[in-house]
Amino acid sequence: MRSKALILFLIATASCGRLEDVGRAPAFGRAETSDEFRAMAGAAMPLGRGAEGSLWSRERGSLLGDRRA
């Protein structure tokens, strides 16, 4: 029983980087330097008109407007 507890303790502590870091909050980088922040703060894609032959428009030539479909 004692050897099992020792093995479990060694496995648990072996997965830690340093024993000084155990119990500390992780160090996070600034949010302003992340790729996600830059993507959300950048200009959005232009919302242009779809192609005339679009499958999802209500026009006669589209998939939804074609009565044969």
PDB file of N, CA, C, O and CB in Angstrom:
ATOM      1  N   MET A   1       0.815  -1.188   0.000  1.00  0.00           N
ATOM      2  CA  MET A   1       0.000   0.000   0.000  1.00  0.00           C
ATOM      3  C   MET A   1       0.862   1.256   0.000  1.00  0.00           C
ATOM      4  O   MET A   1       0.558   2.236  -0.681  1.00  0.00           O
ATOM      5  CB  MET A   1      -0.929  -0.004   1.193  1.00  0.00           C
ATOM      6  N   ARG A   2       1.937   1.210   0.773  1.00  0.00           N
ATOM      7  CA  ARG A   2       2.806   2.378   0.859  1.00  0.00           C
ATOM      8  C   ARG A   2       3.530   2.611  -0.464  1.00  0.00           C
ATOM      9  O   ARG A   2       3.734   3.755  -0.869  1.00  0.00           O
ATOM     10  CB  ARG A   2       3.821   2.210   1.998  1.00  0.00           C
ATOM     11  N   SER A   3       3.916   1.533  -1.134  1.00  0.00           N
ATOM     12  CA  SER A   3       4.617   1.691  -2.414  1.00  0.00           C
ATOM     13  C   SER A   3       3.688   2.251  -3.489  1.00  0.00           C
ATOM     14  O   SER A   3       4.126   3.015  -4.349  1.00  0.00           O
ATOM     15  CB  SER A   3       5.199   0.347  -2.874  1.00  0.00           C
ATOM     16  N   LYS A   4       2.409   1.877  -3.445  1.00  0.00           N
ATOM     17  CA  LYS A   4       1.449   2.427  -4.406  1.00  0.00           C
ATOM     18  C   LYS A   4       1.270   3.926  -4.189  1.00  0.00           C
ATOM     19  O   LYS A   4       1.203   4.696  -5.147  1.00  0.00           O
ATOM     20  CB  LYS A   4       0.091   1.707  -4.288  1.00  0.00           C
ATOM     21  N   ALA A   5       1.193   4.333  -2.933  1.00  0.00           N
ATOM     22  CA  ALA A   5       1.053   5.758  -2.631  1.00  0.00           C
ATOM     23  C   ALA A   5       2.288   6.528  -3.064  1.00  0.00           C
ATOM     24  O   ALA A   5       2.177   7.647  -3.566  1.00  0.00           O
ATOM     25  CB  ALA A   5       0.800   5.969  -1.136  1.00  0.00           C
ATOM     26  N   LEU A   6       3.456   5.945  -2.878  1.00  0.00           N
ATOM     27  CA  LEU A   6       4.694   6.591  -3.295  1.00  0.00           C
ATOM     28  C   LEU A   6       4.756   6.718  -4.812  1.00  0.00           C
ATOM     29  O   LEU A   6       5.172   7.751  -5.336  1.00  0.00           O
ATOM     30  CB  LEU A   6       5.904   5.808  -2.780  1.00  0.00           C
ATOM     31  N   ILE A   7       4.347   5.677  -5.512  1.00  0.00           N
ATOM     32  CA  ILE A   7       4.347   5.712  -6.983  1.00  0.00           C
ATOM     33  C   ILE A   7       3.360   6.764  -7.482  1.00  0.00           C
ATOM     34  O   ILE A   7       3.683   7.520  -8.398  1.00  0.00           O
ATOM     35  CB  ILE A   7       3.990   4.317  -7.569  1.00  0.00           C
ATOM     36  N   LEU A   8       2.173   6.826  -6.902  1.00  0.00           N
ATOM     37  CA  LEU A   8       1.201   7.844  -7.305  1.00  0.00           C
ATOM     38  C   LEU A   8       1.713   9.250  -7.031  1.00  0.00           C
ATOM     39  O   LEU A   8       1.507  10.150  -7.846  1.00  0.00           O
ATOM     40  CB  LEU A   8      -0.121   7.627  -6.582  1.00  0.00           C
ATOM     41  N   PHE A   9       2.369   9.453  -5.913  1.00  0.00           N
ATOM     42  CA  PHE A   9       2.941  10.755  -5.590  1.00  0.00           C
ATOM     43  C   PHE A   9       4.030  11.130  -6.590  1.00  0.00           C
ATOM     44  O   PHE A   9       4.089  12.276  -7.037  1.00  0.00           O
ATOM     45  CB  PHE A   9       3.508  10.754  -4.165  1.00  0.00           C
ATOM     46  N   LEU A  10       4.885  10.184  -6.945  1.00  0.00           N
ATOM     47  CA  LEU A  10       5.953  10.462  -7.906  1.00  0.00           C
ATOM     48  C   LEU A  10       5.397  10.773  -9.290  1.00  0.00           C
ATOM     49  O   LEU A  10       5.907  11.658  -9.977  1.00  0.00           O
ATOM     50  CB  LEU A  10       6.911   9.279  -7.987  1.00  0.00           C
ATOM     51  N   ILE A  11       4.376  10.068  -9.699  1.00  0.00           N
ATOM     52  CA  ILE A  11       3.757  10.347 -11.001  1.00  0.00           C
ATOM     53  C   ILE A  11       3.107  11.729 -10.996  1.00  0.00           C
ATOM     54  O   ILE A  11       3.222  12.476 -11.968  1.00  0.00           O
ATOM     55  CB  ILE A  11       2.707   9.262 -11.350  1.00  0.00           C
ATOM     56  N   ALA A  12       2.431  12.065  -9.911  1.00  0.00           N
ATOM     57  CA  ALA A  12       1.764  13.369  -9.823  1.00  0.00           C
ATOM     58  C   ALA A  12       2.765  14.512  -9.833  1.00  0.00           C
ATOM     59  O   ALA A  12       2.520  15.538 -10.470  1.00  0.00           O
ATOM     60  CB  ALA A  12       0.911  13.443  -8.561  1.00  0.00           C
ATOM     61  N   THR A  13       3.878  14.357  -9.146  1.00  0.00           N
ATOM     62  CA  THR A  13       4.861  15.440  -9.113  1.00  0.00           C
ATOM     63  C   THR A  13       5.753  15.443 -10.342  1.00  0.00           C
ATOM     64  O   THR A  13       6.343  16.477 -10.657  1.00  0.00           O
ATOM     65  CB  THR A  13       5.713  15.333  -7.869  1.00  0.00           C
ATOM     66  N   ALA A  14       5.873  14.333 -11.042  1.00  0.00           N
ATOM     67  CA  ALA A  14       6.697  14.297 -12.250  1.00  0.00           C
ATOM     68  C   ALA A  14       6.050  15.077 -13.384  1.00  0.00           C
ATOM     69  O   ALA A  14       6.747  15.554 -14.280  1.00  0.00           O
ATOM     70  CB  ALA A  14       6.942  12.855 -12.683  1.00  0.00           C
ATOM     71  N   SER A  15       4.742  15.214 -13.360  1.00  0.00           N
ATOM     72  CA  SER A  15       4.063  15.934 -14.428  1.00  0.00           C
ATOM     73  C   SER A  15       4.168  17.444 -14.270  1.00  0.00           C
ATOM     74  O   SER A  15       3.846  18.178 -15.204  1.00  0.00           O
ATOM     75  CB  SER A  15       2.614  15.529 -14.478  1.00  0.00           C
ATOM     76  N   CYS A  16       4.603  17.920 -13.130  1.00  0.00           N
ATOM     77  CA  CYS A  16       4.763  19.356 -12.895  1.00  0.00           C
ATOM     78  C   CYS A  16       6.100  19.816 -13.471  1.00  0.00           C
ATOM     79  O   CYS A  16       7.081  19.072 -13.463  1.00  0.00           O
ATOM     80  CB  CYS A  16       4.677  19.685 -11.373  1.00  0.00           C
ATOM     81  N   GLY A  17       6.124  21.035 -13.965  1.00  0.00           N
ATOM     82  CA  GLY A  17       7.365  21.582 -14.492  1.00  0.00           C
ATOM     83  C   GLY A  17       8.376  21.832 -13.387  1.00  0.00           C
ATOM     84  O   GLY A  17       9.459  21.248 -13.388  1.00  0.00           O
ATOM     85  N   ARG A  18       8.031  22.688 -12.457  1.00  0.00           N
ATOM     86  CA  ARG A  18       8.876  22.984 -11.301  1.00  0.00           C
ATOM     87  C   ARG A  18       8.011  22.975 -10.062  1.00  0.00           C
ATOM     88  O   ARG A  18       6.836  23.338 -10.108  1.00  0.00           O
ATOM     89  CB  ARG A  18       9.604  24.350 -11.460  1.00  0.00           C
ATOM     90  N   LEU A  19       8.586  22.567  -8.973  1.00  0.00           N
ATOM     91  CA  LEU A  19       7.811  22.541  -7.737  1.00  0.00           C
ATOM     92  C   LEU A  19       7.491  23.939  -7.239  1.00  0.00           C
ATOM     93  O   LEU A  19       6.530  24.115  -6.489  1.00  0.00           O
ATOM     94  CB  LEU A  19       8.558  21.775  -6.667  1.00  0.00           C
ATOM     95  N   GLU A  20       8.276  24.945  -7.639  1.00  0.00           N
ATOM     96  CA  GLU A  20       7.965  26.320  -7.241  1.00  0.00           C
ATOM     97  C   GLU A  20       6.673  26.808  -7.894  1.00  0.00           C
ATOM     98  O   GLU A  20       5.995  27.682  -7.355  1.00  0.00           O
ATOM     99  CB  GLU A  20       9.123  27.256  -7.607  1.00  0.00           C
ATOM    100  N   ASP A  21       6.330  26.241  -9.061  1.00  0.00           N
ATOM    101  CA  ASP A  21       5.143  26.681  -9.790  1.00  0.00           C
ATOM    102  C   ASP A  21       3.862  26.016  -9.311  1.00  0.00           C
ATOM    103  O   ASP A  21       2.773  26.433  -9.704  1.00  0.00           O
ATOM    104  CB  ASP A  21       5.322  26.414 -11.251  1.00  0.00           C
ATOM    105  N   VAL A  22       3.967  25.010  -8.484  1.00  0.00           N
ATOM    106  CA  VAL A  22       2.780  24.314  -7.989  1.00  0.00           C
ATOM    107  C   VAL A  22       2.003  25.246  -7.076  1.00  0.00           C
ATOM    108  O   VAL A  22       2.555  25.789  -6.119  1.00  0.00           O
ATOM    109  CB  VAL A  22       3.165  23.007  -7.241  1.00  0.00           C
ATOM    110  N   GLY A  23       0.726  25.431  -7.369  1.00  0.00           N
ATOM    111  CA  GLY A  23      -0.130  26.292  -6.556  1.00  0.00           C
ATOM    112  C   GLY A  23      -0.191  27.723  -7.031  1.00  0.00           C
ATOM    113  O   GLY A  23      -1.002  28.491  -6.514  1.00  0.00           O
ATOM    114  N   ARG A  24       0.625  28.121  -7.988  1.00  0.00           N
ATOM    115  CA  ARG A  24       0.595  29.492  -8.516  1.00  0.00           C
ATOM    116  C   ARG A  24      -0.345  29.580  -9.707  1.00  0.00           C
ATOM    117  O   ARG A  24      -0.586  28.597 -10.408  1.00  0.00           O
ATOM    118  CB  ARG A  24       2.011  29.955  -8.921  1.00  0.00           C
ATOM    119  N   ALA A  25      -0.859  30.759  -9.915  1.00  0.00           N
ATOM    120  CA  ALA A  25      -1.676  31.006 -11.097  1.00  0.00           C
ATOM    121  C   ALA A  25      -0.768  31.056 -12.321  1.00  0.00           C
ATOM    122  O   ALA A  25       0.364  31.529 -12.224  1.00  0.00           O
ATOM    123  CB  ALA A  25      -2.488  32.327 -10.954  1.00  0.00           C
ATOM    124  N   PRO A  26      -1.236  30.581 -13.457  1.00  0.00           N
ATOM    125  CA  PRO A  26      -0.399  30.615 -14.653  1.00  0.00           C
ATOM    126  C   PRO A  26      -0.189  32.044 -15.145  1.00  0.00           C
ATOM    127  O   PRO A  26      -1.045  32.909 -14.957  1.00  0.00           O
ATOM    128  CB  PRO A  26      -1.023  29.769 -15.759  1.00  0.00           C
ATOM    129  N   ALA A  27       0.937  32.277 -15.764  1.00  0.00           N
ATOM    130  CA  ALA A  27       1.240  33.598 -16.316  1.00  0.00           C
ATOM    131  C   ALA A  27       0.629  33.687 -17.715  1.00  0.00           C
ATOM    132  O   ALA A  27       0.959  32.898 -18.600  1.00  0.00           O
ATOM    133  CB  ALA A  27       2.792  33.856 -16.359  1.00  0.00           C
ATOM    134  N   PHE A  28      -0.254  34.649 -17.896  1.00  0.00           N
ATOM    135  CA  PHE A  28      -0.901  34.845 -19.184  1.00  0.00           C
ATOM    136  C   PHE A  28      -0.283  36.037 -19.894  1.00  0.00           C
ATOM    137  O   PHE A  28       0.191  36.974 -19.251  1.00  0.00           O
ATOM    138  CB  PHE A  28      -2.416  35.043 -19.011  1.00  0.00           C
ATOM    139  N   GLY A  29      -0.289  36.002 -21.208  1.00  0.00           N
ATOM    140  CA  GLY A  29       0.165  37.136 -21.996  1.00  0.00           C
ATOM    141  C   GLY A  29      -0.939  38.179 -22.104  1.00  0.00           C
ATOM    142  O   GLY A  29      -2.080  37.928 -21.717  1.00  0.00           O
ATOM    143  N   ARG A  30      -0.599  39.328 -22.622  1.00  0.00           N
ATOM    144  CA  ARG A  30      -1.589  40.387 -22.781  1.00  0.00           C
ATOM    145  C   ARG A  30      -2.564  40.011 -23.890  1.00  0.00           C
ATOM    146  O   ARG A  30      -2.173  39.420 -24.896  1.00  0.00           O
ATOM    147  CB  ARG A  30      -0.905  41.741 -23.090  1.00  0.00           C
ATOM    148  N   ALA A  31      -3.816  40.352 -23.702  1.00  0.00           N
ATOM    149  CA  ALA A  31      -4.842  40.009 -24.689  1.00  0.00           C
ATOM    150  C   ALA A  31      -4.652  40.791 -25.985  1.00  0.00           C
ATOM    151  O   ALA A  31      -5.038  40.322 -27.056  1.00  0.00           O
ATOM    152  CB  ALA A  31      -6.237  40.276 -24.118  1.00  0.00           C
ATOM    153  N   GLU A  32      -4.059  41.980 -25.895  1.00  0.00           N
ATOM    154  CA  GLU A  32      -3.899  42.823 -27.081  1.00  0.00           C
ATOM    155  C   GLU A  32      -2.860  42.283 -28.053  1.00  0.00           C
ATOM    156  O   GLU A  32      -2.796  42.735 -29.196  1.00  0.00           O
ATOM    157  CB  GLU A  32      -3.520  44.221 -26.670  1.00  0.00           C
ATOM    158  N   THR A  33      -2.055  41.336 -27.625  1.00  0.00           N
ATOM    159  CA  THR A  33      -1.020  40.806 -28.508  1.00  0.00           C
ATOM    160  C   THR A  33      -1.420  39.478 -29.136  1.00  0.00           C
ATOM    161  O   THR A  33      -0.630  38.891 -29.876  1.00  0.00           O
ATOM    162  CB  THR A  33       0.273  40.638 -27.746  1.00  0.00           C
ATOM    163  N   SER A  34      -2.616  38.995 -28.863  1.00  0.00           N
ATOM    164  CA  SER A  34      -3.016  37.692 -29.393  1.00  0.00           C
ATOM    165  C   SER A  34      -3.537  37.822 -30.822  1.00  0.00           C
ATOM    166  O   SER A  34      -3.974  38.893 -31.244  1.00  0.00           O
ATOM    167  CB  SER A  34      -4.089  37.053 -28.495  1.00  0.00           C
ATOM    168  N   ASP A  35      -3.482  36.729 -31.547  1.00  0.00           N
ATOM    169  CA  ASP A  35      -3.990  36.707 -32.918  1.00  0.00           C
ATOM    170  C   ASP A  35      -5.501  36.899 -32.950  1.00  0.00           C
ATOM    171  O   ASP A  35      -6.029  37.535 -33.861  1.00  0.00           O
ATOM    172  CB  ASP A  35      -3.616  35.392 -33.603  1.00  0.00           C
ATOM    173  N   GLU A  36      -6.193  36.354 -31.962  1.00  0.00           N
ATOM    174  CA  GLU A  36      -7.647  36.489 -31.905  1.00  0.00           C
ATOM    175  C   GLU A  36      -8.049  37.950 -31.728  1.00  0.00           C
ATOM    176  O   GLU A  36      -9.008  38.403 -32.352  1.00  0.00           O
ATOM    177  CB  GLU A  36      -8.221  35.638 -30.764  1.00  0.00           C
ATOM    178  N   PHE A  37      -7.337  38.688 -30.890  1.00  0.00           N
ATOM    179  CA  PHE A  37      -7.655  40.097 -30.680  1.00  0.00           C
ATOM    180  C   PHE A  37      -7.439  40.885 -31.970  1.00  0.00           C
ATOM    181  O   PHE A  37      -8.260  41.727 -32.332  1.00  0.00           O
ATOM    182  CB  PHE A  37      -6.798  40.685 -29.540  1.00  0.00           C
ATOM    183  N   ARG A  38      -6.340  40.610 -32.657  1.00  0.00           N
ATOM    184  CA  ARG A  38      -6.075  41.327 -33.907  1.00  0.00           C
ATOM    185  C   ARG A  38      -7.116  41.003 -34.970  1.00  0.00           C
ATOM    186  O   ARG A  38      -7.490  41.877 -35.753  1.00  0.00           O
ATOM    187  CB  ARG A  38      -4.681  40.987 -34.429  1.00  0.00           C
ATOM    188  N   ALA A  39      -7.590  39.762 -35.009  1.00  0.00           N
ATOM    189  CA  ALA A  39      -8.603  39.395 -35.993  1.00  0.00           C
ATOM    190  C   ALA A  39      -9.939  40.072 -35.697  1.00  0.00           C
ATOM    191  O   ALA A  39     -10.640  40.498 -36.616  1.00  0.00           O
ATOM    192  CB  ALA A  39      -8.781  37.881 -36.026  1.00  0.00           C
ATOM    193  N   MET A  40     -10.291  40.171 -34.417  1.00  0.00           N
ATOM    194  CA  MET A  40     -11.566  40.790 -34.057  1.00  0.00           C
ATOM    195  C   MET A  40     -11.509  42.314 -34.168  1.00  0.00           C
ATOM    196  O   MET A  40     -12.535  42.946 -34.420  1.00  0.00           O
ATOM    197  CB  MET A  40     -11.962  40.388 -32.639  1.00  0.00           C
ATOM    198  N   ALA A  41     -10.336  42.914 -33.984  1.00  0.00           N
ATOM    199  CA  ALA A  41     -10.209  44.368 -34.030  1.00  0.00           C
ATOM    200  C   ALA A  41     -10.031  44.878 -35.456  1.00  0.00           C
ATOM    201  O   ALA A  41     -10.215  46.068 -35.715  1.00  0.00           O
ATOM    202  CB  ALA A  41      -9.037  44.816 -33.172  1.00  0.00           C
ATOM    203  N   GLY A  42      -9.681  44.001 -36.372  1.00  0.00           N
ATOM    204  CA  GLY A  42      -9.452  44.410 -37.754  1.00  0.00           C
ATOM    205  C   GLY A  42     -10.755  44.693 -38.487  1.00  0.00           C
ATOM    206  O   GLY A  42     -11.845  44.437 -37.975  1.00  0.00           O
ATOM    207  N   ALA A  43     -10.623  45.217 -39.674  1.00  0.00           N
ATOM    208  CA  ALA A  43     -11.790  45.525 -40.495  1.00  0.00           C
ATOM    209  C   ALA A  43     -12.465  44.236 -40.953  1.00  0.00           C
ATOM    210  O   ALA A  43     -11.805  43.237 -41.237  1.00  0.00           O
ATOM    211  CB  ALA A  43     -11.390  46.387 -41.711  1.00  0.00           C
ATOM    212  N   ALA A  44     -13.771  44.282 -41.018  1.00  0.00           N
ATOM    213  CA  ALA A  44     -14.539  43.110 -41.442  1.00  0.00           C
ATOM    214  C   ALA A  44     -14.459  42.946 -42.954  1.00  0.00           C
ATOM    215  O   ALA A  44     -14.111  43.876 -43.682  1.00  0.00           O
ATOM    216  CB  ALA A  44     -16.012  43.229 -40.994  1.00  0.00           C
ATOM    217  N   MET A  45     -14.780  41.774 -43.394  1.00  0.00           N
ATOM    218  CA  MET A  45     -14.824  41.522 -44.830  1.00  0.00           C
ATOM    219  C   MET A  45     -15.982  42.317 -45.427  1.00  0.00           C
ATOM    220  O   MET A  45     -17.034  42.442 -44.801  1.00  0.00           O
ATOM    221  CB  MET A  45     -14.977  39.995 -45.133  1.00  0.00           C
ATOM    222  N   PRO A  46     -15.799  42.851 -46.621  1.00  0.00           N
ATOM    223  CA  PRO A  46     -16.890  43.616 -47.232  1.00  0.00           C
ATOM    224  C   PRO A  46     -18.061  42.695 -47.580  1.00  0.00           C
ATOM    225  O   PRO A  46     -17.875  41.587 -48.083  1.00  0.00           O
ATOM    226  CB  PRO A  46     -16.394  44.352 -48.498  1.00  0.00           C
ATOM    227  N   LEU A  47     -19.258  43.178 -47.300  1.00  0.00           N
ATOM    228  CA  LEU A  47     -20.452  42.411 -47.626  1.00  0.00           C
ATOM    229  C   LEU A  47     -20.945  42.845 -48.994  1.00  0.00           C
ATOM    230  O   LEU A  47     -21.767  43.753 -49.120  1.00  0.00           O
ATOM    231  CB  LEU A  47     -21.557  42.599 -46.550  1.00  0.00           C
ATOM    232  N   GLY A  48     -20.440  42.197 -49.988  1.00  0.00           N
ATOM    233  CA  GLY A  48     -20.837  42.525 -51.347  1.00  0.00           C
ATOM    234  C   GLY A  48     -22.038  41.704 -51.777  1.00  0.00           C
ATOM    235  O   GLY A  48     -22.472  40.789 -51.078  1.00  0.00           O
ATOM    236  N   ARG A  49     -22.548  42.039 -52.905  1.00  0.00           N
ATOM    237  CA  ARG A  49     -23.667  41.295 -53.458  1.00  0.00           C
ATOM    238  C   ARG A  49     -23.181  39.945 -53.941  1.00  0.00           C
ATOM    239  O   ARG A  49     -22.090  39.850 -54.503  1.00  0.00           O
ATOM    240  CB  ARG A  49     -24.339  42.074 -54.603  1.00  0.00           C
ATOM    241  N   GLY A  50     -23.950  38.915 -53.739  1.00  0.00           N
ATOM    242  CA  GLY A  50     -23.579  37.574 -54.160  1.00  0.00           C
ATOM    243  C   GLY A  50     -23.542  37.447 -55.670  1.00  0.00           C
ATOM    244  O   GLY A  50     -24.012  38.325 -56.394  1.00  0.00           O
ATOM    245  N   ALA A  51     -22.997  36.381 -56.121  1.00  0.00           N
ATOM    246  CA  ALA A  51     -22.929  36.139 -57.564  1.00  0.00           C
ATOM    247  C   ALA A  51     -24.340  35.983 -58.126  1.00  0.00           C
ATOM    248  O   ALA A  51     -25.248  35.526 -57.432  1.00  0.00           O
ATOM    249  CB  ALA A  51     -22.075  34.877 -57.874  1.00  0.00           C
ATOM    250  N   GLU A  52     -24.507  36.360 -59.366  1.00  0.00           N
ATOM    251  CA  GLU A  52     -25.829  36.296 -59.994  1.00  0.00           C
ATOM    252  C   GLU A  52     -26.316  34.858 -60.129  1.00  0.00           C
ATOM    253  O   GLU A  52     -27.522  34.614 -60.091  1.00  0.00           O
ATOM    254  CB  GLU A  52     -25.794  36.964 -61.367  1.00  0.00           C
ATOM    255  N   GLY A  53     -25.413  33.914 -60.285  1.00  0.00           N
ATOM    256  CA  GLY A  53     -25.803  32.518 -60.426  1.00  0.00           C
ATOM    257  C   GLY A  53     -25.772  31.776 -59.107  1.00  0.00           C
ATOM    258  O   GLY A  53     -25.522  30.571 -59.091  1.00  0.00           O
ATOM    259  N   SER A  54     -26.017  32.451 -58.012  1.00  0.00           N
ATOM    260  CA  SER A  54     -25.947  31.837 -56.695  1.00  0.00           C
ATOM    261  C   SER A  54     -27.040  30.784 -56.532  1.00  0.00           C
ATOM    262  O   SER A  54     -28.158  30.955 -57.018  1.00  0.00           O
ATOM    263  CB  SER A  54     -26.066  32.903 -55.601  1.00  0.00           C
ATOM    264  N   LEU A  55     -26.709  29.709 -55.853  1.00  0.00           N
ATOM    265  CA  LEU A  55     -27.682  28.639 -55.641  1.00  0.00           C
ATOM    266  C   LEU A  55     -28.756  29.014 -54.638  1.00  0.00           C
ATOM    267  O   LEU A  55     -29.840  28.431 -54.653  1.00  0.00           O
ATOM    268  CB  LEU A  55     -26.982  27.393 -55.180  1.00  0.00           C
ATOM    269  N   TRP A  56     -28.479  29.979 -53.765  1.00  0.00           N
ATOM    270  CA  TRP A  56     -29.387  30.245 -52.657  1.00  0.00           C
ATOM    271  C   TRP A  56     -30.205  31.517 -52.833  1.00  0.00           C
ATOM    272  O   TRP A  56     -30.901  31.915 -51.900  1.00  0.00           O
ATOM    273  CB  TRP A  56     -28.612  30.330 -51.387  1.00  0.00           C
ATOM    274  N   SER A  57     -30.152  32.159 -53.968  1.00  0.00           N
ATOM    275  CA  SER A  57     -30.981  33.348 -54.169  1.00  0.00           C
ATOM    276  C   SER A  57     -32.392  32.912 -54.583  1.00  0.00           C
ATOM    277  O   SER A  57     -32.619  31.741 -54.889  1.00  0.00           O
ATOM    278  CB  SER A  57     -30.351  34.293 -55.248  1.00  0.00           C
ATOM    279  N   ARG A  58     -33.316  33.838 -54.590  1.00  0.00           N
ATOM    280  CA  ARG A  58     -34.706  33.525 -54.951  1.00  0.00           C
ATOM    281  C   ARG A  58     -34.985  33.755 -56.440  1.00  0.00           C
ATOM    282  O   ARG A  58     -36.135  33.678 -56.871  1.00  0.00           O
ATOM    283  CB  ARG A  58     -35.665  34.371 -54.114  1.00  0.00           C
ATOM    284  N   GLU A  59     -33.950  34.036 -57.220  1.00  0.00           N
ATOM    285  CA  GLU A  59     -34.154  34.306 -58.639  1.00  0.00           C
ATOM    286  C   GLU A  59     -34.460  33.019 -59.392  1.00  0.00           C
ATOM    287  O   GLU A  59     -34.253  31.923 -58.872  1.00  0.00           O
ATOM    288  CB  GLU A  59     -32.923  34.991 -59.240  1.00  0.00           C
ATOM    289  N   ARG A  60     -34.947  33.156 -60.600  1.00  0.00           N
ATOM    290  CA  ARG A  60     -35.385  32.011 -61.394  1.00  0.00           C
ATOM    291  C   ARG A  60     -34.250  31.034 -61.698  1.00  0.00           C
ATOM    292  O   ARG A  60     -34.484  29.827 -61.750  1.00  0.00           O
ATOM    293  CB  ARG A  60     -35.998  32.491 -62.686  1.00  0.00           C
ATOM    294  N   GLY A  61     -33.038  31.523 -61.897  1.00  0.00           N
ATOM    295  CA  GLY A  61     -31.918  30.661 -62.249  1.00  0.00           C
ATOM    296  C   GLY A  61     -31.257  29.974 -61.066  1.00  0.00           C
ATOM    297  O   GLY A  61     -30.324  29.193 -61.253  1.00  0.00           O
ATOM    298  N   SER A  62     -31.710  30.244 -59.873  1.00  0.00           N
ATOM    299  CA  SER A  62     -31.070  29.658 -58.697  1.00  0.00           C
ATOM    300  C   SER A  62     -31.668  28.291 -58.384  1.00  0.00           C
ATOM    301  O   SER A  62     -32.657  27.880 -58.992  1.00  0.00           O
ATOM    302  CB  SER A  62     -31.212  30.590 -57.485  1.00  0.00           C
ATOM    303  N   LEU A  63     -31.072  27.608 -57.450  1.00  0.00           N
ATOM    304  CA  LEU A  63     -31.554  26.287 -57.049  1.00  0.00           C
ATOM    305  C   LEU A  63     -32.941  26.376 -56.420  1.00  0.00           C
ATOM    306  O   LEU A  63     -33.807  25.550 -56.706  1.00  0.00           O
ATOM    307  CB  LEU A  63     -30.573  25.636 -56.071  1.00  0.00           C
ATOM    308  N   LEU A  64     -33.153  27.370 -55.569  1.00  0.00           N
ATOM    309  CA  LEU A  64     -34.451  27.499 -54.912  1.00  0.00           C
ATOM    310  C   LEU A  64     -35.519  28.083 -55.831  1.00  0.00           C
ATOM    311  O   LEU A  64     -36.708  27.823 -55.647  1.00  0.00           O
ATOM    312  CB  LEU A  64     -34.319  28.361 -53.680  1.00  0.00           C
ATOM    313  N   GLY A  65     -35.102  28.866 -56.812  1.00  0.00           N
ATOM    314  CA  GLY A  65     -36.070  29.465 -57.721  1.00  0.00           C
ATOM    315  C   GLY A  65     -36.383  28.591 -58.920  1.00  0.00           C
ATOM    316  O   GLY A  65     -37.370  28.838 -59.613  1.00  0.00           O
ATOM    317  N   ASP A  66     -35.584  27.591 -59.182  1.00  0.00           N
ATOM    318  CA  ASP A  66     -35.794  26.698 -60.321  1.00  0.00           C
ATOM    319  C   ASP A  66     -36.929  25.737 -59.987  1.00  0.00           C
ATOM    320  O   ASP A  66     -36.851  24.996 -59.008  1.00  0.00           O
ATOM    321  CB  ASP A  66     -34.488  25.917 -60.675  1.00  0.00           C
ATOM    322  N   ARG A  67     -37.959  25.749 -60.784  1.00  0.00           N
ATOM    323  CA  ARG A  67     -39.126  24.912 -60.491  1.00  0.00           C
ATOM    324  C   ARG A  67     -38.883  23.449 -60.821  1.00  0.00           C
ATOM    325  O   ARG A  67     -39.654  22.585 -60.404  1.00  0.00           O
ATOM    326  CB  ARG A  67     -40.332  25.411 -61.258  1.00  0.00           C
ATOM    327  N   ARG A  68     -37.823  23.160 -61.562  1.00  0.00           N
ATOM    328  CA  ARG A  68     -37.523  21.766 -61.889  1.00  0.00           C
ATOM    329  C   ARG A  68     -36.855  21.058 -60.729  1.00  0.00           C
ATOM    330  O   ARG A  68     -36.867  19.829 -60.665  1.00  0.00           O
ATOM    331  CB  ARG A  68     -36.637  21.687 -63.121  1.00  0.00           C
ATOM    332  N   ALA A  69     -36.269  21.816 -59.806  1.00  0.00           N
ATOM    333  CA  ALA A  69     -35.515  21.194 -58.710  1.00  0.00           C
ATOM    334  C   ALA A  69     -36.433  20.680 -57.626  1.00  0.00           C
ATOM    335  O   ALA A  69     -35.964  20.128 -56.631  1.00  0.00           O
ATOM    336  CB  ALA A  69     -34.526  22.182 -58.116  1.00  0.00           C
TER     337      ALA A  69
END
